[in-house]
Each structure stands twice: as C-alpha cells, then as structure tokens.
C-alpha cells in the first residue's frame, strides 16, 4: 500500500490508546509502519526495472521485521536521551521505556507487510528463507476510502483528546470498520477468482470502485484475457531465453505473475504483465528485448 495508508494505520493504533504506553510511542508506530520501505533506496543503485526483483523482499521478511524495530527503538531512545542532556526534552513527554518502544516499533513494522499483501503487486513474506510471492488481491494499491475513513478518525480522535473527551473510541471504531471493509473486499475477490471459468484467475481491484474487479484469466500459454480481451502476441520461450544475462529482464521475470509478450514496431519483443496493462503503467511495468525476434503465437 501507499505510505499515507501505512502512516494512518500507525497513527490510529496510537490513538487507540497505545501511545500512552511510553514516550515517543507515536513516532515508533508511524515510522515503524513505514520502515520496511527502506528498500526504496535501491533506486540509487539499481537500473531500470531491476527494482522489481528487489522491492517487497528482504526488508519485509522475518529477520528484518525484528532488526528494523530494534534499530528504530534504539534511535528513538537515544534521541530522548540526547534531548534530555541538552535540556530540550519536552516536559509533557511520558517517560521512555525501551521495551515498549521496541514492542510498538515491532507492531508498526508488522502492519506493513500485512497491508502490502492486500494488493496484486505481491510481497515475499519469507525472505531470505524463501522467495515465494504472496498476493492478497483485495485492495487497489491506493484506496481513497481507507484514506477518508482513517484520516477522519485520526483527526476526530485528536480533536476529542484536545477537548478532554473519549479519544480512543473513534480510533478503535475506525480500525474495526477498516478490518470489516478489508474482509468484505477479500471475500469478493476470493469468490470471483474461484468462480472464474478459466484458471488461474486474478481479480484485480479497481481504483475508486472497491466492489469492481478487473478479471485477468489465463488462456493459452503466453496469453491472458483481461475482462475478455486477449493480450499476448509472441511466444514466451524465446523471450525467456533472450532474457538470460539481462539483469532488468531477469528481475522482471522473477517479479511477473501474468507475463506475456507483445510485438514491438521493429518486430522484437516487449515483455509485459497483465496485472498492469494500462496506458499509464505499460512503460513502467515492461521490458524491451530488442535482440529477441517475436515468434507469433499459433
């Protein structure tokens, strides 16, 4: 999911009452909820589509989900000590408890892969022990309805807290409604995927319309039906062979879930993924193989 959604999850957990467990609890929850995305730094050293084979992997796996919260808790604890030595520590901050800082950082980090699993992009929960991808197919990567629900609840909870009211109830209610919303979407997706006449099938959530799904169904090897429209013009085996030694193409093939090949204007091959076959994303989620000739599918 996007980082605003991750941040709102962390904020709501804090407003549900967890922020009273220790000083700097809110930073632990909000930063922790975003921390596995440190893998975005890969854009500084990876080329083109190589990031597809790196992201949502090692920083989202079990060792990282223990180590990253430990680092975050240590930094927050050290920051509190540093402020105290300089006489800059806010007087209204609760005492900082390292164990609680770690527990809340850990909880925040755990929410991250749980939320990332909900879309069709995929996540590798078990890195570095296994590189298997997992897919929830439940929500679009940016869900404006979750933004509105969680954003309003966070604001309302903070407002109630400022006015001396019951500020934990709005946050807890919003978390419950969010879980029910996610569960309803998961049931809808699962039903459409299991009842599809062609398998495997992907029910990809649509932006703004959470009850609608773009149905992606397997047809012949190398072709897919996207809401009944066939995509795929070239055989995949030559493309796979031509991808060997091409780091971008190998990363793309490691990441792709619904691969197919199109003919470029010069007769070569462009590899694409049926999950992201739309005008706004086709260049972002594709790899050209100019040295591979398109062999038309029968």
C-alpha positions, 0 to 999 in steps of 0.5 A, a space after each residue: 500500500 501507499 505510505 499515507 495508508 501505512 502512516 494512518 494505520 500507525 497513527 490510529 493504533 496510537 490513538 487507540 490508546 497505545 501511545 500512552 504506553 511510553 514516550 515517543 510511542 507515536 513516532 515508533 508506530 508511524 515510522 515503524 509502519 513505514 520502515 520496511 520501505 527502506 528498500 526504496 533506496 535501491 533506486 540509487 543503485 539499481 537500473 531500470 526495472 531491476 527494482 522489481 526483483 528487489 522491492 517487497 523482499 528482504 526488508 519485509 521478511 522475518 529477520 528484518 521485521 525484528 532488526 528494523 524495530 530494534 534499530 528504530 527503538 534504539 534511535 528513538 531512545 537515544 534521541 530522548 536521551 540526547 534531548 534530555 542532556 541538552 535540556 530540550 526534552 519536552 516536559 509533557 513527554 511520558 517517560 521512555 521505556 525501551 521495551 515498549 518502544 521496541 514492542 510498538 516499533 515491532 507492531 508498526 513494522 508488522 502492519 506493513 507487510 500485512 497491508 502490502 499483501 492486500 494488493 496484486 503487486 505481491 510481497 515475499 513474506 519469507 525472505 531470505 528463507 524463501 522467495 515465494 510471492 504472496 498476493 492478497 488481491 483485495 485492495 487497489 494499491 491506493 484506496 481513497 476510502 481507507 484514506 477518508 475513513 482513517 484520516 477522519 478518525 485520526 483527526 476526530 480522535 485528536 480533536 476529542 483528546 484536545 477537548 478532554 473527551 473519549 479519544 480512543 473510541 473513534 480510533 478503535 471504531 475506525 480500525 474495526 470498520 477498516 478490518 470489516 471493509 478489508 474482509 468484505 473486499 477479500 471475500 469478493 475477490 476470493 469468490 470471483 477468482 474461484 468462480 472464474 471459468 478459466 484458471 488461474 484467475 486474478 481479480 484485480 481491484 479497481 481504483 475508486 470502485 472497491 466492489 469492481 474487479 478487473 478479471 485477468 484469466 489465463 488462456 493459452 500459454 503466453 496469453 491472458 484475457 483481461 475482462 475478455 480481451 486477449 493480450 499476448 502476441 509472441 511466444 514466451 520461450 524465446 523471450 525467456 531465453 533472450 532474457 538470460 544475462 539481462 539483469 532488468 529482464 531477469 528481475 522482471 521475470 522473477 517479479 511477473 505473475 501474468 507475463 506475456 509478450 507483445 510485438 514491438 514496431 521493429 518486430 522484437 519483443 516487449 515483455 509485459 504483465 497483465 496485472 498492469 496493462 494500462 496506458 499509464 503503467 505499460 512503460 513502467 511495468 515492461 521490458 524491451 528485448 530488442 535482440 529477441 525476434 517475436 515468434 507469433 503465437 499459433 
